[in-house]
Amino acid sequence: MTEKVYDVVIVGGGNAALCAALSAREQGASVLVLERAPEQERGGNSAYTGGTMRFVYDSPEEIYKLVPDLTPDEIANTDFGTYPEDRFFDDFYRVTQYRTNPDLCETLIKGSNPALHWMRKHGVRFVPRYGAQAPKINGKFKFSSGSTLGAAGAGLGLVEMLYTAVARAGVEVRYQALVRKLLHDDSGVHGVEARIDGKTTQVRGKSVVLACGGFQANAEWRTRYLGFGWDLAKVRGTRYNTGDGIRMALEIGAQPYGNWSSAHAVGWDLNAPPYGDPKVGDGFGKHSYLYAIMVNGDGKRFLDEGADFRNFTYAKYGKVILNQPGQFAWQIFDSKTIPLLRDSYHIKQVTKVKADTLDELADKIEGVNKEQFLKTVAEFNAAVRDDVPFNPSIKDGRATVGLAIPKSNWSQTISDGPFEAYAVTCGITFTFGGLKITTQGEVVDTEERPIPGLFAAGELVGGIFYFNYPGGSGLTNGTVFGRIAGKSAAGFSGHD
C-alpha cells in the first residue's frame, strides 16, 4: 500500500467517516477508509445507536418527502408537528448551558435538513420513530421534541446502508486497520502510519480526515479526564473508540477543545455487558424514567425525573446515577405507567423485578434500604398534585409539592399494583472533549491555524456539546460535519 497516494484517507468507519467518504467521492477524489474493527464489528458507535436524527423541518410535508412510503393511515394517525430552526437553536443552547461554539452550532443546525435529504439521495431510508419519540394520545401519535425520524433498522441499518453507498461509490475500505500516527512535517499531514493485517505500513494521502470517535472506551482516559469512578462506567457502543484520533492530532500540535470533563452518559441496564452488543444495540437503555421514580441504594430519590422531555435529560442522567452509592439505581413503575414503557424495557436481557405490593417489591429490589424506600414512596405519593391532568405529550406541570427533590412533570403516585422495577447503572456513549475545527472541518493548531491536510468530524470534535446533549443530534453532527470534512479534504487534494 505504500506506493499509492490517495486523495483522501479517512480514519474511522462509522457514520461521520462514511459520510466524509461519500462527500469526498462526490468531488472526484480517490478515498480510502481505514476501519480499526473487523468487518463484523464495523460501524463504530453508530452501529449501536437507535438511529434517530434531529433536524429542522417547517412542515409535515418535509417528513413526507423524506419518508415517501408513509401510508395514508400513518399520515392520518400522526401529528408530526414542526421543528423550526429557532427551536433547535433554543434547545441546543439551553441544554449546553450556552457554552456551545456558536459557529459550529449554527453550521450543524442549518445543515441538518439538507444532510438528511443528502443521505436519502445516497440510499439511506428513514422511518418515523414512533415508539421511542411519540406517545400515542387519543389514538394519535404526537411528535413534539424534534427527534422525529431515524434510519430504518436503527444504527445497524444505518451502517449497512452507508457501507452499501460507499461500495457503490467506489470507496476502498480496509478493516482491522489500526492507525497509530499521522505522517506530518512542516508543510502539513501527508498520510498515516497504520498496522494493517498485522503489518505496520505507511499509507500516503494528500489529506486525512479523522472520524474515529471519542475516548469513551479508554478506561484510563475516562478516569483522567472525567474523574473518579468513570472507569466503572459501562460502554454503550464499540470497544474500539479509545481516543487514538485525538491523541495523534494532539501529538502534532492540534488544539484540544471543548468539554473534556463531560460525556454523553445514560441510564443503562445494570447487568449489560462492559461494551455494546450489536444484536441488542440501544436496547439496554432505560429512558422511561419520566413516568417513574428513581431510587438509589439508600432508598432515596436523587434527581428530578420529570425535569424535561427525555431527549433533553437522558444524556446527563447517567453521570448522576454513576455518583450514587454502588453506581446503580432502580426505576419504579406502577400499573398506571407500565403501558408507557419504551420497547427497550421488553428485551430479553433486562434486570427487572415484579411484585403485587410495594412491600414485596421492596424485598426484591436488591441493594436498596427497604425502610427508607417505603418512606420515600409514601412521601412522594403524598406530594403529587392530582388536580393537574397527566399528559405525556407535553410538559404537563403535574408536579410534586414540598419535596426537597421535586418531580416537575408527569408525576403519578406509585400506588397501584402490580409494580415493576428496573435496575440501571451508567452507560457512557461518547465524550465531549476533542479537537478544535473550523466550520470547514479543518483541524486547527494551538495558534488557531488550520493544520494543512488534516480534517475531522464526529465524536472527536470538541466544542459542540457541553454538559448535555439534545437527543438525536449526535448522528446529525456526524453527518453534517462528515459531509463538510470530506468535501474540504477533497478540495485540499485538488478536487473542487
C-alpha positions as semicolon CSV with decimal commas, in nm:
position;residue;x (nm);y (nm);z (nm)
1;M;0,000;0,000;0,000
2;T;0,300;0,232;0,033
3;E;0,326;0,313;-0,339
4;K;-0,028;0,453;-0,387
5;V;-0,115;0,807;-0,283
6;Y;-0,484;0,857;-0,206
7;D;-0,651;1,195;-0,231
8;V;-0,830;1,140;0,100
9;V;-0,753;0,890;0,376
10;I;-1,031;0,856;0,632
11;V;-0,963;0,715;0,977
12;G;-1,277;0,552;1,120
13;G;-1,570;0,351;0,994
14;G;-1,890;0,494;1,144
15;N;-2,147;0,746;1,028
16;A;-1,917;1,051;1,023
17;A;-1,638;0,865;0,845
18;L;-1,865;0,716;0,580
19;C;-2,037;1,049;0,515
20;A;-1,693;1,204;0,470
21;A;-1,604;0,926;0,226
22;L;-1,919;0,977;0,019
23;S;-1,874;1,353;0,017
24;A;-1,511;1,329;-0,096
25;R;-1,603;1,084;-0,373
26;E;-1,870;1,325;-0,496
27;Q;-1,586;1,566;-0,568
28;G;-1,398;1,303;-0,767
29;A;-1,136;1,221;-0,502
30;S;-0,985;0,877;-0,452
31;V;-1,077;0,766;-0,100
32;L;-0,951;0,502;0,143
33;V;-1,139;0,425;0,466
34;L;-0,935;0,265;0,744
35;E;-1,163;0,092;0,996
36;R;-0,995;-0,040;1,310
37;A;-1,262;-0,304;1,377
38;P;-1,303;-0,630;1,187
39;E;-1,577;-0,625;0,926
40;Q;-1,833;-0,795;1,152
41;E;-1,790;-0,516;1,411
42;R;-1,769;-0,224;1,169
43;G;-1,958;0,098;1,209
44;G;-1,818;0,249;1,528
45;N;-2,066;0,382;1,779
46;S;-2,318;0,443;1,500
47;A;-2,397;0,072;1,487
48;Y;-2,515;0,078;1,849
49;T;-2,748;0,377;1,831
50;G;-3,121;0,393;1,790
51;G;-3,058;0,569;1,459
52;T;-3,253;0,885;1,549
53;M;-3,154;1,211;1,379
54;R;-3,266;1,555;1,499
55;F;-3,319;1,801;1,217
56;V;-3,502;2,117;1,120
57;Y;-3,835;2,090;0,939
58;D;-4,104;2,354;0,899
59;S;-4,397;2,140;0,794
60;P;-4,512;1,776;0,781
61;E;-4,453;1,788;0,405
62;E;-4,080;1,772;0,480
63;I;-4,141;1,442;0,657
64;Y;-4,342;1,311;0,364
65;K;-4,050;1,387;0,128
66;L;-3,804;1,200;0,347
67;V;-4,043;0,910;0,410
68;P;-4,237;0,878;0,084
69;D;-4,366;0,531;0,171
70;L;-4,582;0,653;0,461
71;T;-4,930;0,504;0,431
72;P;-5,243;0,719;0,433
73;D;-5,333;0,569;0,771
74;E;-4,993;0,660;0,916
75;I;-5,029;1,016;0,791
76;A;-5,383;1,044;0,928
77;N;-5,288;0,897;1,267
78;T;-4,972;1,102;1,325
79;D;-4,916;1,461;1,431
80;F;-4,563;1,524;1,303
81;G;-4,570;1,886;1,415
82;T;-4,277;2,107;1,314
83;Y;-3,925;2,171;1,439
84;P;-3,818;2,514;1,317
85;E;-3,463;2,644;1,322
86;D;-3,515;2,879;1,615
87;R;-3,644;2,596;1,833
88;F;-3,341;2,380;1,753
89;F;-3,117;2,674;1,849
90;D;-3,311;2,727;2,174
91;D;-3,288;2,360;2,267
92;F;-2,919;2,338;2,181
93;Y;-2,817;2,646;2,376
94;R;-3,034;2,558;2,674
95;V;-2,904;2,204;2,725
96;T;-2,539;2,304;2,669
97;Q;-2,581;2,597;2,910
98;Y;-2,492;2,840;2,628
99;R;-2,139;2,702;2,602
100;T;-2,163;2,551;2,255
101;N;-1,942;2,711;1,991
102;P;-2,190;2,936;1,808
103;D;-2,034;2,891;1,464
104;L;-2,020;2,512;1,487
105;C;-2,371;2,500;1,635
106;E;-2,508;2,716;1,354
107;T;-2,336;2,501;1,093
108;L;-2,488;2,186;1,246
109;I;-2,840;2,323;1,273
110;K;-2,856;2,492;0,933
111;G;-2,703;2,184;0,773
112;S;-2,933;1,933;0,943
113;N;-3,221;1,932;0,694
114;P;-3,003;1,923;0,380
115;A;-2,799;1,644;0,541
116;L;-3,096;1,408;0,566
117;H;-3,200;1,475;0,208
118;W;-2,839;1,412;0,101
119;M;-2,833;1,082;0,291
120;R;-3,160;0,979;0,130
121;K;-3,008;1,050;-0,212
122;H;-2,735;0,801;-0,120
123;G;-2,984;0,530;-0,028
124;V;-3,042;0,585;0,345
125;R;-3,405;0,511;0,425
126;F;-3,578;0,689;0,711
127;V;-3,877;0,593;0,926
128;P;-4,072;0,779;1,197
129;R;-3,951;0,694;1,548
130;Y;-4,298;0,612;1,674
131;G;-4,247;0,411;1,994
132;A;-3,934;0,595;2,107
133;Q;-4,027;0,956;2,035
134;A;-4,406;0,981;2,001
135;P;-4,658;0,879;2,268
136;K;-4,999;0,775;2,145
137;I;-5,261;1,016;2,274
138;N;-5,629;0,952;2,199
139;G;-5,535;0,716;1,921
140;K;-5,290;0,953;1,751
141;F;-4,910;0,960;1,765
142;K;-4,769;1,303;1,853
143;F;-4,410;1,411;1,786
144;S;-4,310;1,711;1,993
145;S;-3,936;1,719;2,065
146;G;-3,758;1,734;1,729
147;S;-3,629;1,378;1,704
148;T;-3,890;1,261;1,458
149;L;-3,707;1,037;1,211
150;G;-3,444;0,769;1,232
151;A;-3,266;0,532;0,999
152;A;-3,460;0,219;0,907
153;G;-3,312;-0,067;1,108
154;A;-3,172;0,172;1,371
155;G;-2,795;0,207;1,400
156;L;-2,709;-0,122;1,233
157;G;-2,942;-0,039;0,948
158;L;-2,779;0,300;0,902
159;V;-2,432;0,145;0,895
160;E;-2,531;-0,117;0,640
161;M;-2,695;0,139;0,412
162;L;-2,389;0,366;0,428
163;Y;-2,146;0,082;0,355
164;T;-2,360;-0,012;0,057
165;A;-2,340;0,350;-0,059
166;V;-1,961;0,379;-0,025
167;A;-1,911;0,049;-0,207
168;R;-2,133;0,172;-0,489
169;A;-1,933;0,498;-0,498
170;G;-1,604;0,314;-0,538
171;V;-1,456;0,386;-0,195
172;E;-1,189;0,143;-0,080
173;V;-1,231;0,008;0,275
174;R;-0,971;-0,177;0,481
175;Y;-1,070;-0,349;0,807
176;Q;-0,859;-0,427;1,113
177;A;-0,654;-0,122;1,024
178;L;-0,518;0,031;1,345
179;V;-0,393;0,382;1,269
180;R;-0,115;0,478;1,508
181;K;0,011;0,817;1,395
182;L;-0,012;1,091;1,136
183;L;0,260;1,139;0,877
184;H;0,342;1,503;0,928
185;D;0,607;1,762;0,852
186;D;0,628;2,140;0,840
187;S;0,406;2,153;0,533
188;G;0,122;1,952;0,685
189;V;-0,021;1,600;0,701
190;H;0,062;1,351;0,426
191;G;-0,099;1,027;0,538
192;V;-0,090;0,787;0,830
193;E;0,107;0,502;0,979
194;A;-0,114;0,200;1,041
195;R;-0,099;-0,168;1,128
196;I;-0,297;-0,347;0,861
197;D;-0,324;-0,726;0,852
198;G;-0,072;-0,734;1,137
199;K;0,186;-0,536;0,944
200;T;0,294;-0,177;1,005
201;T;0,285;0,031;0,690
202;Q;0,266;0,390;0,575
203;V;-0,046;0,495;0,387
204;R;0,010;0,809;0,184
205;G;-0,269;1,061;0,142
206;K;-0,290;1,419;0,020
207;S;-0,530;1,477;0,309
208;V;-0,656;1,291;0,615
209;V;-0,997;1,300;0,783
210;L;-1,008;1,185;1,145
211;A;-1,352;1,040;1,227
212;C;-1,274;0,757;1,469
213;G;-1,471;0,853;1,777
214;G;-1,406;0,985;2,125
215;F;-1,219;0,823;2,414
216;Q;-1,515;0,660;2,590
217;A;-1,376;0,306;2,554
218;N;-1,048;0,404;2,719
219;A;-1,088;0,348;3,096
220;E;-0,763;0,526;3,176
221;W;-0,857;0,838;2,981
222;R;-1,209;0,835;3,126
223;T;-1,062;0,844;3,475
224;R;-0,801;1,104;3,379
225;Y;-1,043;1,348;3,220
226;L;-1,392;1,268;3,352
227;G;-1,287;1,187;3,706
228;F;-1,317;0,937;3,989
229;G;-1,544;0,640;3,923
230;W;-1,568;0,677;3,546
231;D;-1,350;0,369;3,497
232;L;-1,653;0,177;3,632
233;A;-1,897;0,300;3,367
234;K;-2,022;0,058;3,104
235;V;-1,952;0,149;2,741
236;R;-2,271;0,164;2,533
237;G;-2,101;0,118;2,199
238;T;-1,785;-0,007;2,034
239;R;-1,474;-0,111;2,224
240;Y;-1,255;0,049;1,957
241;N;-1,316;0,418;2,036
242;T;-1,013;0,472;2,260
243;G;-0,916;0,826;2,164
244;D;-0,647;0,739;1,910
245;G;-0,753;1,006;1,662
246;I;-0,745;1,273;1,929
247;R;-0,406;1,156;2,056
248;M;-0,248;1,151;1,708
249;A;-0,367;1,503;1,634
250;L;-0,253;1,641;1,969
251;E;0,091;1,490;1,909
252;I;0,137;1,713;1,604
253;G;0,012;2,029;1,775
254;A;-0,366;2,021;1,730
255;Q;-0,566;2,225;1,977
256;P;-0,764;2,040;2,245
257;Y;-1,108;2,191;2,273
258;G;-1,445;2,154;2,436
259;N;-1,584;1,991;2,750
260;W;-1,316;1,732;2,834
261;S;-1,464;1,661;3,176
262;S;-1,808;1,560;3,050
263;A;-1,974;1,300;2,830
264;H;-2,300;1,168;2,692
265;A;-2,396;0,911;2,956
266;V;-2,732;0,744;3,015
267;G;-2,919;0,504;3,239
268;W;-2,810;0,160;3,117
269;D;-2,914;-0,186;3,229
270;L;-2,719;-0,282;3,541
271;N;-2,614;-0,619;3,404
272;A;-2,541;-0,516;3,046
273;P;-2,201;-0,631;2,915
274;P;-1,899;-0,397;2,955
275;Y;-1,922;-0,294;2,587
276;G;-2,213;-0,271;2,347
277;D;-2,381;-0,575;2,197
278;P;-2,471;-0,501;1,833
279;K;-2,756;-0,753;1,850
280;V;-2,916;-0,551;2,130
281;G;-2,798;-0,208;2,015
282;D;-2,969;0,069;2,209
283;G;-3,196;-0,178;2,387
284;F;-3,006;-0,168;2,717
285;G;-3,106;0,198;2,758
286;K;-3,384;0,262;3,008
287;H;-3,533;0,601;2,926
288;S;-3,892;0,590;3,051
289;Y;-3,788;0,728;3,389
290;L;-4,012;1,029;3,319
291;Y;-4,304;0,815;3,434
292;A;-4,124;0,660;3,732
293;I;-3,936;0,747;4,043
294;M;-3,570;0,653;4,066
295;V;-3,419;0,545;4,397
296;N;-3,060;0,470;4,495
297;G;-2,923;0,209;4,736
298;D;-3,016;0,428;5,030
299;G;-3,379;0,409;4,915
300;K;-3,390;0,779;4,828
301;R;-3,475;0,976;4,515
302;F;-3,179;1,177;4,384
303;L;-3,295;1,367;4,071
304;D;-3,598;1,528;3,908
305;E;-3,725;1,253;3,681
306;G;-3,968;1,493;3,512
307;A;-3,746;1,797;3,462
308;D;-3,784;1,792;3,084
309;F;-3,856;1,563;2,792
310;R;-3,637;1,254;2,776
311;N;-3,438;1,395;2,482
312;F;-3,307;1,678;2,698
313;T;-3,217;1,488;3,017
314;Y;-3,124;1,128;2,939
315;A;-2,770;1,207;2,822
316;K;-2,676;1,370;3,152
317;Y;-2,852;1,140;3,398
318;G;-2,602;0,856;3,352
319;K;-2,344;1,066;3,535
320;V;-2,588;1,127;3,820
321;I;-2,651;0,752;3,851
322;L;-2,277;0,683;3,846
323;N;-2,240;0,911;4,150
324;Q;-2,489;0,711;4,360
325;P;-2,376;0,453;4,619
326;G;-2,271;0,142;4,432
327;Q;-2,317;0,319;4,094
328;F;-2,673;0,193;4,048
329;A;-3,039;0,288;4,084
330;W;-3,384;0,133;4,042
331;Q;-3,664;0,278;3,831
332;I;-4,003;0,215;3,994
333;F;-4,328;0,196;3,793
334;D;-4,683;0,109;3,889
335;S;-4,966;-0,023;3,670
336;K;-5,069;0,327;3,559
337;T;-4,743;0,394;3,376
338;I;-4,621;0,046;3,280
339;P;-4,812;0,071;2,948
340;L;-4,597;0,375;2,858
341;L;-4,266;0,188;2,880
342;R;-4,044;0,206;2,571
343;D;-3,966;-0,109;2,374
344;S;-3,623;-0,135;2,537
345;Y;-3,792;-0,241;2,863
346;H;-3,924;-0,554;2,695
347;I;-3,598;-0,706;2,573
348;K;-3,491;-1,047;2,699
349;Q;-3,168;-0,916;2,856
350;V;-3,320;-0,697;3,127
351;T;-3,268;-0,660;3,502
352;K;-3,628;-0,648;3,623
353;V;-3,843;-0,745;3,921
354;K;-4,222;-0,755;3,956
355;A;-4,445;-0,754;4,262
356;D;-4,811;-0,716;4,354
357;T;-4,741;-0,500;4,659
358;L;-4,487;-0,232;4,746
359;D;-4,369;-0,432;5,046
360;E;-4,298;-0,730;4,823
361;L;-4,125;-0,504;4,569
362;A;-3,906;-0,358;4,842
363;D;-3,780;-0,708;4,922
364;K;-3,690;-0,769;4,557
365;I;-3,501;-0,452;4,461
366;E;-3,160;-0,577;4,554
367;G;-2,925;-0,348;4,742
368;V;-3,189;-0,094;4,846
369;N;-3,271;0,009;5,204
370;K;-3,626;-0,124;5,244
371;E;-3,745;0,102;5,525
372;Q;-3,625;0,419;5,356
373;F;-3,760;0,309;5,019
374;L;-4,112;0,265;5,157
375;K;-4,084;0,601;5,331
376;T;-3,968;0,766;5,006
377;V;-4,263;0,625;4,813
378;A;-4,512;0,735;5,079
379;E;-4,371;1,090;5,086
380;F;-4,370;1,107;4,707
381;N;-4,729;0,986;4,678
382;A;-4,846;1,244;4,929
383;A;-4,675;1,521;4,733
384;V;-4,823;1,452;4,386
385;R;-5,058;1,720;4,252
386;D;-5,356;1,511;4,149
387;D;-5,552;1,821;4,043
388;V;-5,338;1,855;3,726
389;P;-5,414;1,617;3,435
390;F;-5,142;1,370;3,336
391;N;-5,035;1,421;2,972
392;P;-4,716;1,256;2,842
393;S;-4,722;1,451;2,513
394;I;-4,648;1,787;2,681
395;K;-4,470;1,914;2,989
396;D;-4,791;1,883;3,185
397;G;-4,695;2,056;3,511
398;R;-4,822;1,761;3,712
399;A;-4,562;1,812;3,980
400;T;-4,490;1,729;4,339
401;V;-4,522;1,984;4,617
402;G;-4,292;2,024;4,915
403;L;-4,023;1,767;4,836
404;A;-3,654;1,854;4,862
405;I;-3,607;1,697;4,519
406;P;-3,917;1,779;4,314
407;K;-4,062;1,598;4,017
408;S;-4,168;1,877;3,782
409;N;-4,386;1,691;3,530
410;W;-4,562;1,358;3,474
411;S;-4,592;1,275;3,844
412;Q;-4,807;0,971;3,918
413;T;-4,848;0,806;4,255
414;I;-4,668;0,474;4,296
415;S;-4,973;0,307;4,445
416;D;-5,149;0,069;4,207
417;G;-5,006;-0,278;4,165
418;P;-4,870;-0,473;4,003
419;F;-4,538;-0,290;4,023
420;E;-4,222;-0,323;3,814
421;A;-3,867;-0,209;3,886
422;Y;-3,564;-0,192;3,657
423;A;-3,202;-0,172;3,772
424;V;-2,975;0,072;3,592
425;T;-2,618;0,194;3,602
426;C;-2,421;0,443;3,391
427;G;-2,365;0,373;3,023
428;I;-2,124;0,613;2,853
429;T;-2,197;0,689;2,487
430;F;-1,930;0,937;2,381
431;T;-1,704;1,202;2,528
432;F;-1,748;1,575;2,465
433;G;-1,384;1,688;2,462
434;G;-1,176;1,665;2,148
435;L;-1,015;1,863;1,867
436;K;-1,092;2,217;1,756
437;I;-1,206;2,255;1,396
438;T;-1,322;2,535;1,170
439;T;-1,668;2,537;1,015
440;Q;-1,499;2,379;0,710
441;G;-1,383;2,080;0,914
442;E;-1,018;2,186;0,929
443;V;-0,830;2,086;1,244
444;V;-0,657;2,389;1,395
445;D;-0,338;2,405;1,599
446;T;-0,279;2,580;1,930
447;E;-0,218;2,907;1,744
448;E;-0,561;2,881;1,576
449;R;-0,413;2,799;1,234
450;P;-0,552;2,514;1,023
451;I;-0,312;2,221;1,001
452;P;-0,270;2,168;0,625
453;G;-0,423;1,842;0,510
454;L;-0,594;1,750;0,839
455;F;-0,970;1,745;0,886
456;A;-1,205;1,595;1,147
457;A;-1,569;1,509;1,209
458;G;-1,787;1,325;1,457
459;E;-1,735;1,247;1,824
460;L;-1,369;1,352;1,835
461;V;-1,460;1,715;1,759
462;G;-1,484;1,931;2,070
463;G;-1,680;2,248;2,132
464;I;-2,025;2,135;2,020
465;F;-2,170;1,952;2,322
466;Y;-2,124;2,071;2,680
467;F;-2,270;1,904;2,992
468;N;-2,561;1,759;2,798
469;Y;-2,695;1,696;2,451
470;P;-3,022;1,727;2,257
471;G;-3,125;1,369;2,178
472;G;-3,067;1,265;1,818
473;S;-2,813;1,537;1,741
474;G;-2,506;1,311;1,759
475;L;-2,570;1,133;1,431
476;T;-2,677;1,463;1,276
477;N;-2,350;1,616;1,392
478;G;-2,152;1,333;1,235
479;T;-2,341;1,359;0,907
480;V;-2,320;1,738;0,873
481;F;-1,951;1,767;0,961
482;G;-1,856;1,441;0,790
483;R;-2,005;1,578;0,471
484;I;-1,818;1,907;0,517
485;A;-1,486;1,745;0,611
486;G;-1,495;1,510;0,313
487;K;-1,563;1,793;0,071
488;S;-1,293;2,011;0,227
489;A;-1,039;1,729;0,222
490;A;-1,115;1,660;-0,144
491;G;-1,079;2,030;-0,220
492;F;-0,744;2,046;-0,043
493;S;-0,634;1,750;-0,257
494;G;-0,723;1,933;-0,577
495;H;-1,083;1,820;-0,632
496;D;-1,307;2,124;-0,601
